[in-house]
Amino acid sequence: MNRRELLASASGAGLLAVAGCTQSSDGGDGSGGDGDGEDEDGTTETTRTTESATVGAAVSLRGTAFDPRRVSVEPGEAVEWTSEESVAHDVTAGQLTDDGESWDYSESLSEGESTTYTFESEGIYEYYCTVHGVTSMCGAVFVGDASLPEGALPCESDSGGSGGDGDGGGSGGDGDDGYY
């Protein structure tokens, strides 16, 4: 093989290697379904995101509460919700106050599953769990300089049990934080 043939074959191999790297480095084309795939150990992970955004805040689903209820991120950052309960929960967009943005999002989570959403525009993005209701389990994402006064969300009311979450009774705990 002469020098010209060697250089031609080496550059062709280099282009193939670069092409293979660029195909997988951008996160793929999103054709992996809804992100509900089984890992090698048999666990299921739900992950939703637009692009590969920086996670600016993490929220746990515990008992009948989002912890924390209020988080702040900058435009372009994501929030990740993770269920730490064996009870079914979901994260569903809702306009709970007059200041809330209208947005479309709903993900059901089982224990150990997480979901991520990237917030591109400033505003107040409110959400709740449809299983437990807005007066029991709600939250808000403040993007940019957005804010709400404390107690403005329906689940922040300390009204001594008026309204309730529609769970059908029981002692219900002390109403402070939703943990049992």
Buried (B, 14 or more C-beta within 10 A) or exposed (E): EEEEEEEEEEEEEEEEEEEEEEEEEEEEEEEEEEBBEEEEEEEEEBBBBEEEBEBBBBBBBBBBBBBEBBBBBEEBBBBBBBBEBEBBBBBBBBBBBEBBBEBEBEBBBBBBBBBBBBBEEEBBBBBBBBBBBBBBBBBBBBBBEBEBEEEBBBBBBEEEEEEBBEEEEEEBEEEEEBEE
